[in-house]
Amino acid sequence: MLKGNMQAAMDITAKYCHKEMEAYGSCVASNPSTWQHKCHELKMKVAQCTSSHPVIQKIRQDCSKEFMEFEQCLRENQGQPSSCSPHVARFLGCAETVDLSEVATNPVPQPS
């Protein structure tokens, strides 16, 4: 049950923000030392895309502390993003406990 929530959020992100996620992911992969700077605009596009979805809004709202700690870790460890794995785990753990029952899980069409 809990696993489903996180999967739902990831599916929504992938479904509605696939193009943005792909672009950001490949930018990060091809700029290991400068991705913070080089991929900022793409990251903002992903954020913009995901922030308009109610399920993702709810998770970000309920887990904002964990998410901010993760982002801060990335800023402080730009050369070693893998050292932020515990932060990712905490954020995902939080996301899995978010009660999405009152959030409509039916897809909301993105304004084009």
Secondary structure, 3 states (H helix, E strand, C coil): CHHHHHHHHHHHHHHHHHHHHHHHHHHHHHCCCCHHHHCHHHHHHHHHHHHCCHHHHHHHHHCHHHHHHHHHHHHHCCCCHHHHHHHHHHHHHHHHHCCCCCCCCCCCCCCC
